[in-house]
Amino acid sequence: MSGISGYAFDNTSEHAGGRFDALESCYDPVSFARLADLGVGPGMRCLELGGGGGSVAVWLADRVGPTGSVLVTDIEPRWMDGLPGRANLRVIRHDIGAEELPEGGFDLIHARLVLLHVSERNAALDRLVRALRPGGLLVLDEFDCGWIPVLASPSPGSAELFEKTHEAVMGIITAAGADMRWGAHAYAALRRAGLTDVASATYAESWRGGSPGARLHQINIRQLGGRLVEEGLTEEQLEQCLRLLDDPGFAVNSYPLITTWGVRP
Ligand SMILES: C[S@@+](CC[C@H](N)C(=O)[O-])C[C@H]1O[C@@H](n2cnc3c(N)ncnc32)[C@H](O)[C@@H]1O
């Protein structure tokens, strides 16, 4: 498994499409409601950072309408090749960890689950702030992976198996430069970056075996499989954990999605 610019889940992998589908099922309704609540609407010039499968970018393009525009970036934008055409939507390849953005123009910048993977996240954040117009809004949807209690366990030992596997997944992602508590660190980071009116709100729910959220765990385990074995898990344990995540008797708290926003003075 290779990482690009520190990103542990190589988007050239066959697993990336399934990951984006799962994320979109779990979190699009949350992101869309929050963005609507924060006043995203017609005429706004938007940047969607690390757009992944592109669902948020398309929603934004429809929301801002023909007088607005959306630029969506990704370090590996191939999963947006088949997006429904929108005249006000443009996709570019861009690495926020290393490359500058045009300065001073955007009314809204939104990123979901991107900066947690970018090891140079504070420099990236400063870049995003410079790319906002004065009065422009930055909105980050980020996980805090530190609190995902198992809620229901169908057999003895299954909670411990899930927890052990998940801890190993987190260890590999963290070693690639991710901050798996970034959701909880973002508020202070936005203040440090000079934004005003910083605020946050958190969303979490239960994920049953077989749900899109449980599939997200399965995809991560499958993609990191060889690395997890190197970390000491056996093939049999990984298979058991994958089966557990299909079992409706199992339930785990979702990753809390902490949305943090602020305004460029
Ligand atoms: C976990 S996925 C989230 C995708 C999408 N934002 C969503 O929530 O459905 C992270 C995305 O960030 C992109 N990414 C990772 N590092 C990046 C970087 N340095 N610059 C731009 N995009 C990056 C990945 O390619 C991937 O599409």
The ligand as a Gaussian input file, in Angstrom:
#p B3LYP/6-31G(d) Opt

LIG

0 1
 C      -11.332000      10.185000       3.057000
 S      -11.406000      10.797000       1.434000
 C      -12.779000      11.933000       1.530000
 C      -13.389000      12.228000       0.176000
 C      -14.535000      13.236000       0.184000
 N      -14.101000      14.529000       0.672000
 C      -15.690000      12.725000       1.013000
 O      -15.786000      13.091000       2.198000
 O      -16.513000      11.959000       0.483000
 C      -10.035000      11.912000       1.373000
 C       -9.859000      12.592000       0.034000
 O       -8.829000      13.576000       0.159000
 C       -7.968000      13.465000      -0.962000
 N       -6.643000      13.963000      -0.568000
 C       -5.757000      13.353000       0.260000
 N       -4.653000      14.106000       0.371000
 C       -4.854000      15.211000      -0.393000
 C       -4.075000      16.367000      -0.679000
 N       -2.849000      16.507000      -0.173000
 N       -4.598000      17.318000      -1.513000
 C       -5.846000      17.150000      -2.046000
 N       -6.620000      16.065000      -1.813000
 C       -6.132000      15.118000      -0.998000
 C       -7.974000      11.997000      -1.292000
 O       -7.531000      11.754000      -2.610000
 C       -9.443000      11.643000      -1.068000
 O      -10.221000      11.857000      -2.215000

